[in-house]
Amino acid sequence: MISFVIPSYNNLRHLKNVVESIQRNEPDAELVLLDDGSTDGTWEWIQEQNCISFRSEERVGHTILYDKGIELATNAVVGILHADMIVGPNYVSNLMKHLKKGVVVCGTRIEPPLHPAGKEKIIKDFGMDFDSLDIDGFETYCLEQQSSQWQDVTTTGMFAPWILYKEDFQAMGGHDPLFAPFPYEDSDIFQRWILSGYKLVQSRDAFVYHLTCRGHRWTEAVGKDDDYFKIQTKKASRNYLRKWGSWIQNDEFQHPIIPPKFNVAFVVNKCNLMLLEALEPWCDRIYVDEVFEIGRTQDYIEMERENTLFDIDKRVLIIGHNDPIGENDIVVEFDGTKLTNESFKIIQNLHYIIKDSGEVGTFELDIFKITINSMIEYQLELANLNNPYYQEKLV
């Protein structure tokens, strides 16, 4: 059978709904409920349930707790759910018919009209909060869809909720703690699955109702992000860029598109602290002037140390004082005072520009002098967290 892993932070009202939906529609499923340092009675309630349980005394985030829950699960197949989801009829059977080793299967989200529509989900209102759910209406709709056009239909998108074999999940090293407590751990692991040869399948007749973002993002005023979410999102987005070298891309069904990952160094003359903060995540190494107009390199290094697992001291270097610039695969030199919004767009698409250039050599583009010493691509080395190469690059 299957084990459902569900972390929750101060989300007891929603957690009760997802557990009740599993007990009603999938009574044989194993529940693994994890409390992320909640203060709303979540842990006390979890202890009363027939489940595997775990409590973190302080908030560590779902990136860590997903992996802990999968570790504790006793079934061969594991799946994750958000605490603000409820599962519909035939959910497990409609996922399992597509599952085999080396395959990850996700369900289809039905959501109220809070976010833009997309081909990977269905927008339909069955309630906007935990206490206004039309569960009977949702389940009736699921059965109607399952008996009509969505029967056995699949697409290639990937989004939570998903299932796979526990052995396959652990072989990849689990989620990357670089993205703890959240977010972007999902986009990271989706790309790593693809690079490792896993097939991604979305079952279009396995439904969950998803209230969206209640698990870790919104305050009581629906639609307003809290300060903790904003801080963690900024940190995680910068670490995503440091790791992958470019921002998240998906096709119309939310299947990840993985650009090439090159080893790139920036050499920035007439830099300042604001430019350094904007540019550093987009490269593997940045060389700057010794003294800024505002602040110094050490100010930035000390500020960023607590926000990343990367060795920031090895990423931010002084022109002429550190290891040879020419040892980098690709060197991009420019005057920081000439950087414009249009120039920054070139930086954001640099991976494709390098790929299209196709050869070793030097050329100029806009304000940039780009020297390509090697066209080696590194995205495959980022796939498995158990890979010693990745661990070496990270720390």
C-alpha positions in Angstrom: 0.0 0.0 0.0 0.9 3.7 0.2 2.2 6.0 3.0 1.1 9.6 2.9 3.5 12.1 4.4 1.9 15.4 5.6 3.9 18.1 7.5 1.9 20.8 9.2 2.8 24.1 10.8 -0.1 25.8 12.8 -2.5 24.4 10.3 -4.6 22.0 12.5 -8.0 23.1 11.0 -6.8 22.2 7.5 -4.9 19.1 8.7 -8.1 17.6 10.1 -9.8 17.9 6.7 -7.0 16.1 4.8 -6.8 13.3 7.3 -10.6 12.9 7.2 -10.6 12.7 3.4 -7.9 10.0 3.5 -9.7 8.0 6.1 -12.9 8.3 4.0 -11.5 7.6 0.5 -8.3 5.7 1.2 -8.8 4.0 4.6 -5.9 1.5 4.0 -3.3 4.2 3.6 -0.6 4.8 6.2 -0.5 8.3 7.7 2.8 9.9 8.6 1.9 13.2 10.3 4.7 15.7 11.2 4.3 18.7 13.4 6.7 21.6 12.4 6.8 23.2 15.9 3.2 24.2 15.9 1.5 26.1 18.8 -2.1 25.5 17.8 -2.6 22.1 19.3 -1.4 20.2 16.2 0.9 17.9 18.1 -1.7 17.0 20.8 -4.2 16.1 18.0 -1.7 14.1 16.0 -0.9 12.0 19.1 -4.6 11.0 19.2 -4.5 9.6 15.6 -3.7 6.2 14.4 -0.6 7.2 12.6 3.2 7.5 12.5 4.1 10.8 14.1 7.0 13.1 14.5 7.4 16.5 16.1 10.1 19.1 15.5 10.5 21.4 18.6 11.2 24.3 16.3 10.1 25.2 12.8 12.4 23.5 10.3 10.1 23.6 7.2 8.5 21.0 4.9 11.7 20.5 2.9 13.2 18.7 5.9 10.0 17.1 7.1 9.1 15.5 3.8 12.3 13.6 4.0 11.9 12.7 7.6 8.4 11.4 7.0 9.5 9.3 4.0 12.2 7.9 6.2 9.6 6.9 8.8 7.1 5.5 6.3 6.8 1.7 6.3 5.3 1.1 2.8 7.2 0.7 -0.4 5.2 3.6 -2.1 5.2 7.0 -0.5 3.4 10.2 -1.4 3.3 13.7 -0.1 0.3 15.9 0.6 0.0 19.5 1.7 -2.0 20.1 4.8 -4.4 22.3 2.9 -5.4 19.6 0.4 -8.2 17.0 0.5 -8.1 13.8 -1.6 -11.0 12.7 -3.8 -12.4 9.3 -4.5 -10.2 6.7 -6.2 -7.2 8.9 -5.7 -4.7 6.2 -4.9 -5.9 3.7 -7.5 -5.8 6.3 -10.3 -2.2 7.2 -9.4 -1.0 3.6 -8.9 -2.1 2.5 -12.3 0.7 4.6 -13.8 3.4 3.9 -11.1 6.5 1.7 -11.6 10.1 2.0 -10.7 11.8 5.1 -12.1 8.4 6.9 -12.5 7.0 9.7 -10.4 3.2 10.2 -10.6 1.4 13.4 -9.5 -2.3 14.1 -9.1 -4.3 16.9 -10.5 -5.2 19.9 -8.4 -8.6 21.4 -8.4 -8.3 24.9 -6.9 -10.6 27.8 -6.1 -10.1 30.9 -8.3 -7.3 32.4 -6.3 -4.4 31.9 -8.7 -4.2 32.1 -12.5 -5.5 29.1 -14.4 -3.1 26.6 -16.1 -3.3 23.5 -18.1 -1.9 21.4 -15.3 -4.9 22.1 -13.0 -8.6 22.7 -12.8 -10.1 26.0 -11.5 -13.4 25.3 -9.7 -14.8 26.6 -6.5 -15.6 24.1 -3.8 -14.9 26.5 -0.9 -12.3 29.1 -0.1 -11.2 28.0 3.4 -11.2 25.0 5.8 -14.7 25.7 7.2 -16.5 26.4 3.9 -15.6 23.3 1.9 -18.3 21.7 -0.2 -16.8 18.2 0.2 -19.8 16.4 -1.2 -19.8 18.7 -4.3 -16.1 18.1 -4.8 -16.4 14.3 -4.5 -19.4 14.2 -6.9 -17.4 16.3 -9.4 -14.4 13.9 -9.1 -16.6 10.9 -9.9 -18.2 12.7 -12.8 -14.8 13.5 -14.3 -13.5 10.1 -13.7 -16.3 8.5 -15.7 -15.9 10.9 -18.6 -13.1 12.6 -20.5 -10.3 12.3 -18.0 -10.4 8.5 -17.7 -6.8 7.2 -18.0 -5.6 10.5 -19.5 -2.0 11.6 -18.5 0.2 14.6 -19.2 3.8 15.2 -18.3 3.5 18.0 -15.8 4.8 17.7 -12.2 3.5 19.4 -9.0 2.6 18.3 -5.6 0.9 16.0 -4.7 3.1 13.1 -6.0 3.9 9.5 -5.3 6.9 7.3 -6.1 8.7 4.3 -4.7 10.5 5.1 -1.4 13.6 3.4 -2.7 13.6 5.7 -5.8 13.2 8.8 -3.6 16.0 7.9 -1.2 18.3 6.9 -4.1 18.3 10.5 -5.1 19.3 11.8 -1.7 15.9 13.3 -1.0 15.2 17.0 -1.1 18.1 19.4 -1.0 18.5 21.0 2.4 19.8 24.1 0.5 16.1 25.0 0.2 15.1 24.5 3.8 12.7 25.5 5.2 11.0 26.2 1.8 10.3 27.0 -1.1 11.7 25.8 -4.5 12.7 22.4 -3.1 10.0 21.0 -5.4 11.4 22.6 -8.6 14.9 21.4 -7.7 13.9 17.8 -7.1 11.7 17.7 -10.2 14.7 18.7 -12.3 16.9 16.2 -10.6 14.5 13.4 -11.3 14.5 14.2 -15.0 18.3 14.4 -15.1 18.5 11.0 -13.4 16.2 9.5 -16.1 13.0 9.3 -14.1 9.7 9.7 -16.0 7.2 12.3 -14.8 3.5 11.5 -15.2 0.5 13.5 -14.2 -2.7 11.4 -13.7 -5.6 13.6 -14.9 -8.2 11.5 -13.0 -6.6 11.5 -9.5 -7.9 14.6 -7.9 -7.1 16.7 -4.8 -8.8 19.9 -3.8 -6.1 22.4 -3.0 -6.8 25.6 -1.0 -3.3 26.8 -2.0 -0.6 28.4 0.2 -2.3 27.9 3.6 0.3 25.5 4.8 3.2 28.0 5.1 2.4 31.3 3.4 -0.7 33.2 4.0 -1.9 34.9 7.1 -5.5 35.1 8.3 -6.0 37.8 5.6 -6.1 35.4 2.6 -3.8 36.5 -0.1 -1.3 38.4 2.0 2.1 36.8 2.4 3.6 36.9 5.9 7.1 38.3 6.5 8.6 34.9 7.2 7.5 33.6 3.8 9.0 36.7 2.1 12.3 36.3 3.8 12.6 32.5 3.1 11.5 32.9 -0.5 14.2 35.5 -1.2 16.8 33.2 0.4 15.6 30.1 -1.5 15.4 31.9 -4.9 19.0 33.1 -4.5 20.2 29.6 -3.6 18.3 28.2 -6.6 20.2 30.6 -8.9 23.5 29.7 -7.3 22.9 26.0 -7.8 21.3 25.9 -11.3 22.6 29.2 -12.8 19.2 30.2 -14.2 15.6 30.6 -13.1 12.8 28.0 -13.1 11.3 27.2 -16.5 8.3 24.9 -17.3 6.2 24.1 -20.3 2.5 24.7 -20.5 1.8 21.6 -18.4 4.4 22.5 -15.8 6.9 20.0 -17.0 10.4 21.3 -16.1 12.7 22.7 -18.8 16.3 22.4 -17.8 18.8 24.9 -19.3 22.5 24.0 -19.5 24.6 24.7 -16.4 28.0 26.2 -17.1 30.8 27.3 -14.8 30.7 31.1 -15.1 32.8 33.8 -13.4 31.9 37.5 -13.5 34.7 40.1 -13.4 33.0 43.4 -12.4 35.0 46.6 -12.4 33.5 49.6 -10.4 31.2 47.4 -8.5 29.2 48.3 -5.4 27.3 46.5 -2.7 24.0 46.7 -4.4 25.4 45.3 -7.7 27.2 42.5 -5.8 24.0 41.5 -4.2 22.2 41.4 -7.5 24.9 39.6 -9.5 26.5 37.1 -7.2 23.8 34.4 -7.3 23.9 34.4 -11.2 27.4 33.1 -11.4 29.8 30.5 -9.7 32.4 33.1 -8.8 32.4 36.9 -8.8 35.6 39.1 -8.8 35.1 42.7 -7.7 37.1 45.8 -6.9 38.7 45.8 -3.4 36.8 48.8 -2.1 33.2 49.6 -3.0 31.7 53.0 -3.2 29.2 51.8 -0.5 30.4 49.0 1.7 33.0 46.3 1.2 33.2 42.7 0.1 33.4 41.4 3.6 30.1 43.1 4.5 28.4 41.1 1.9 30.1 37.9 2.7 29.2 38.1 6.4 25.6 39.0 5.4 25.2 36.0 3.2 27.0 33.3 5.2 23.9 32.4 7.2 21.7 32.3 4.1 23.4 29.6 2.1 25.2 26.3 2.3 27.6 27.4 -0.4 31.0 28.6 0.7 30.4 32.3 0.1 34.0 33.1 0.8 35.0 31.1 -2.3 32.3 32.8 -4.4 33.2 36.5 -3.7 36.8 37.3 -4.6 38.9 40.4 -5.1 40.3 41.2 -8.6 44.0 40.5 -8.6 44.1 39.1 -5.0 42.7 35.6 -5.4 42.9 32.5 -7.6 43.5 33.0 -11.3 40.5 34.3 -13.2 41.5 32.3 -16.2 40.9 28.9 -14.4 37.2 29.5 -14.8 35.4 27.8 -17.8 33.7 31.0 -18.8 34.7 34.6 -17.8 32.3 37.5 -18.3 34.0 40.9 -17.8 32.1 44.3 -17.6 32.0 47.7 -16.1 29.4 47.7 -13.3 28.5 51.4 -13.9 27.3 50.5 -17.4 24.9 47.7 -16.3 21.3 48.5 -17.4 18.1 46.5 -17.2 18.6 45.3 -20.8 22.2 44.2 -19.9 20.8 42.3 -16.9 18.4 40.4 -19.3 21.5 39.2 -21.1 22.9 37.8 -17.8 19.6 36.1 -17.1 19.8 34.3 -20.5 23.6 33.8 -20.5 23.3 30.0 -20.4 21.5 30.0 -23.8 23.9 32.6 -25.3 26.9 30.4 -24.3 25.2 27.3 -25.6 24.4 29.0 -28.9 27.9 30.3 -29.3 29.0 26.7 -29.6 32.8 27.1 -29.4 35.8 28.3 -27.3 36.9 31.8 -27.9 36.2 35.5 -27.0 33.4 37.7 -28.2 31.7 41.0 -27.1 28.0 41.4 -26.5 26.5 44.7 -25.2 28.7 45.7 -22.3 30.2 42.3 -21.8 33.4 40.7 -22.9 32.8 36.9 -22.8 35.7 34.5 -22.9 34.8 30.8 -23.2 37.6 28.5 -22.1 35.4 25.3 -21.9 31.9 24.3 -22.9 31.5 21.7 -20.2 28.0 21.4 -18.9 27.4 20.5 -15.2 23.7 20.0 -14.8 24.0 16.2 -14.6 26.3 16.5 -11.6 23.6 18.4 -9.7 21.1 15.5 -10.0 22.0 13.2 -7.1 22.7 14.7 -3.7 24.7 11.6 -2.9 27.1 12.5 -5.7 30.5 13.5 -4.1 30.9 16.1 -6.9 27.8 17.9 -5.8 28.8 17.8 -2.1 32.2 19.3 -3.0 30.6 22.1 -5.0 28.1 22.9 -2.3 30.4 23.2 0.6 
